[in-house]
Amino acid sequence: MYQTIVAPVDISEKEMSEKILQMALFHLQHSHCQVHLLMVTPATASDEEVEKLSVALMAFTTEHIDKQDGKKDSLKMIIKKGAPSDQILSYATEVKADLIILGRHRTAANVLGRPALGSTTVKVSSQASADICIVKNIA
């Protein structure tokens, strides 16, 4: 089983973030792991914007983690500034993550009009040393 899971979320993409959170909470329920919910803001975000996002992330997760009883202490929420793929890779290395749960970008499509992976997912999945779980958003 996995010990340390990094689950990057983008609360502006609520449906995908909920699926990522559900997958992370599944692992949390069925094993003794640490889950790190990571949100990455633009490097230019002000402290005020980061604070607003922190409050929004807390609200987003609170509605889902109330059912976790004693597992709440195994869930951490982190906000980083910078390029999403770089911050995800850096943070996953920092905490020695053995699983990263990523979402497939909701608007990504290849030239044939079929769903494709977004650039962040591609970069993280190709460069991470941890296992990768890609959550699909099927409409």
Summary of the structure (lengths in Angstrom):
residues: 139
radius of gyration: 14.5
end to end distance: 30.1
largest distance: 46.8
contacts: 417
relative contact order: 0.21
helix: 47%
strand: 23%
